[in-house]
Amino acid sequence: MVTRRVTTPQVIGSGGSPLASPYEGVALLADPIHRYIVFTVPKGDRSERTEKEIIDSPWVQRLRRIHQLQSSWWVYPSGEHSRFQHVLGTMHMAGAFARHLYPSLKETFGEALPSKPFIEELLRLAGLLHDVGHGPFGHFFDEHFLQQFHVGGERLNHEILGMAIITKRLGGIIKAIRRSPSGPFSSNERLDPRQIAFLIKKPEAGPVTGFPDWLLALRPLFSGIYTVDNLDYVQRDAYMTGFSLDMVDIERLLLYTFFTPKGLSLHKAGESALMRFLNAKIALYVNVYHHRTTRAIDLHIQEIFKGTMARIAPYNPYKALDRYLELTDWFLLERVREWATSKDPHERALGAEWGKILGRKVKWKMAYDFVSTIEESQRMVQFQTATHLEEAIRRHLSKRLCGIEFKVDMAALDTRPLNPLAEGSKQIFMYNPATGEVSPRPLMELFRDIPPKVAHYRVFTTDRRHVKALSEASEKALTGSAGESIPTNI
């Protein structure tokens, strides 16, 4: 990590002794999205625990070796950025929201609310550590490896792993931090790693106990409609891939966000910035995260991932955190590359398939592409899984072709809340200055032109000769007609 330590010439007071520099104890990171990211470093006593120690810890540095874009970096040559860059940006966004929101938070919670530097640091560390549990290929890794394990009745995911890392591996440093970039905490304030772990986990249904009300009010900043997480990654991923250089008006969205007694609220003057953000997010999912080649590569990886992970990580990561530390994109890709010359025939076979992926010899070719909103999907409710749709398509193929090899890919995107009036702890409210009303109801009107769910159906084949037949059969299966389709390939 290259840092720019901020220094100034020593200033001597009238008594001849040096004056404390206002720049001591902080440093800067250059960043293409936020320009500069400030973080705390030791001052005076070099043993002081600060953000620098968390950033330089093996757990956060590990994120340098995990791509932010799980497979899209194979499609967008410049999208090589890492989770490390993203968590630094999320930390920056969290700090900006903390400083801006603190006055309205104070009005809402009064003396029960900790000091401004404490709230700032709590949110900054939650932003910095929200992805600390991610494994190779990001969310793909959750779905195709972690979910086979269970913790307390829940399927294991990167958030549960992150909570364990925060409390069991980084908790000692967190508890010893005593200031944010804005200044020191009040004398009796101590960070609790459990509160940071609480913020990074998506809310569950039902009441929450054991945490203060002001902490519950902060949850929408990490699991709401617009968050410190997605406000960074939408901008960063769009910029780094070259998809767009100007996606989100963060300044306006931040300016018009505040707290009321009901919770996190958006002034009506900020609705245009919110709509712009949601549309940018949709565009990014459709064109980058769910790009046809990205999904084709994921289909190929799925076929060999179970066998690969059985050799690379034959353990439950939750019960072997220190072993999990080494598990990154870099580690996995270097291991599988070596299998090309393995004496084990099964490893050689896996290595050959990974060689195709690494060489971008994409196995699956797209034969059909259909995007539907939730309204259009009502008549397609029977296709809850890719297997159901695959069976329907085979019924519409001729007897000669019903046995051909193809795969169905279903990518879903929740573009905005299905019901903004029932979001629970993720609730965002809208403030109308004309009436003085604070309510989630105006969001229903605001979201009228944005579908709450978008489903992206694709059919892939290994044989281009069958593209037309598959396209027609897929159209019949999904819509009941053989209208115009999109028979294309990679």
Steps between C-alpha positions, in 0.01 A plus 500: 500500500645836395407773745562871503591600852387858554775713654553871556804698608541508877340807651666651810282674757588821686648294785740327265325158514359325192126532441299188424446457127132477393612236248665268749331162536337485157617402153353499150442238233452612140183354347347537150143526635530706818830675413642459850413265783609604849592240762647516850862411578689503833611837630749560776484155655575262211320220684162675460236278338349668194326428170839445341549185707163363387571588136846340518370187674525174300119479491450829319816473288367161387227688312763632258507147359124468447347668195214739562334370181465124548522405130441826312871581508537236228257708290603858582882523470529802728275355772793348690433684827479314829277476803774689684443814295125470549511464881722808527244691294217366716686613813529847346127510412406381850703779657343761274150382593588490871622860504204625296234307693628558852307825572164344406594179684572709810163671475333160479686310775629778723743411778466128428704550183880461531734774385541598134853352469373172649209472254732595215753232592236235561357551151842532337619169644173330400555631147863389496417151628163429336660275234780351713339154485488473120667208324612440139245613240301695759129417516547202267715347776218546753249319280721219373719425802420673829129415505571130550603586858273619781554724802228512764235379258601749228677423175854632513574811291767770479313721748502233773869438431561874510330527838724224635814667364398836649429362847760221522797631301472881489305567819805581713617777266147638459447526876825694540423769237423832670442750219368561150649734240284775655636465852503294823203319651354609831703361790255222588433376144632168367429336165325164519591258216158337540331825396714517187420134424131578551508780242658293223240220509180531301195545726283201576126490559381562853594727790863570592611507863826569677600808300427871561233675294750738341693201361183349352433834331837478321429164335340646182839655421624144439183314395267759352400632157819702469790414728860588570581169327307534175568872466867408473482187287255638243731794435822301527395208282350728234814712490756219514332295227461805278125441489431854618699783653212694656240276661390642834448843654628406844532856628130570445389166644716554807390860547132410506530197728431552871346337806152564636331332797366243249845407369728564203323746272546663161389857430274524195765715331726194493258272314657571158840388633343183642331418169823561313682264735241222467504524120880493502493189718259325261717589200810368674338167588360444152815604312787405735411261783256300286685537169440194280869402494530544875205266550641252247830490688314448828312205348831343402653558844193348668571168327845467657475706818391225739787273395743791510406609851511141629873507428580861583289549815385168650380670819228720649642857486301606807684237706837571337527879470879501485499261205233715333744792510691354203193430288491770229458530122877503461548185708225309322604597147865417559411160647274399213757618244748247645254213450562492125807283570369316808550123529145476633272446194205671670713805576625504141140496376407788731815684397410462133159660558653783703749547216209563263353758737832675558555504124148640446399201290138546603315171488142627503352710217185702554202386295219701661462812711182624670455766769173527691366714783303356791173591326597304189623213717160430654414263215843335534470414868547131423863567413629543851829334411720461194421127502125566462559725201746255345240223517241725334740592219577134431127434458493762223798355315461242225562136588827516310627790713338437839821340628743776399724661760393842622474690827257755635628799697267710712637825644270702723537861613300666778511853363312663788274393791197297396302687765670815634241507780618172652879503500545459875849596617599587140227766479574832329260790549425799277463854640264738318581861598162622368304290749765428762410130469763228545372177345606208281184546293643753247754234400216297348434780253869569449569136413201464267713486186765268645402131519572345842648185346663423167560143388758429230451165325772366273551171324852385415614220271831342404396455136424806289305288253216481752470872577189559286313192626584578863398862459159407361440231765602739779264767370212254495580374850521846652230693313281236345573638151774494243533874463816693430795385712868582524699211354853609564826365633816621669 
